């Protein structure tokens, strides 16, 4: 055996033994378990759409939109820059229609911009019975430390008065 290998063999053996031995307490140390917030597969935000009071004209009376439903945003495993969106809505819209929507920072009513351009969110198809659903992936980078809400719009979503309904979404720790 060459002299260099003879000198390295005891060092390699000592390293293997040191790595495999247990500490004095008798319990081997293990890598820390990732917290729920660090586990990309388990991050999920859920919320229910609220009825919103809207003005029907400049000085006219206010009316309440009768919109019900729920939304779930799930950060895709292995890709923190993408989220799967499941949404169900029941609206007063009685004709086939497509609605714009967006995810925004903060709670409902916050004066914030959508996380993406409105056009990057796939539209919700509303059928003749006023119901609609969406099941799609969206390029959203959601973090466990931020609060979010989802707005659904009557038309283009370019005006704050265009909000049909809103849902505050919260990190769901029950998974």
Secondary structure, DSSP 8 states (H G I E B T S, - for coil): --HHHHHHHHHHHHHHHHHHS--TTS---------TTT-GGG-EEEEE-B--EEESSSSS-EEE---EEEEEEEE-TT-TT-EEEEEEEE-S--S-EEE-EEEEESSTT----BSS-GGGS--EEE-TTSEEEEEEEE-----TTS-EEEEEESSSS-SGGGEEEEEEEEE-TT-
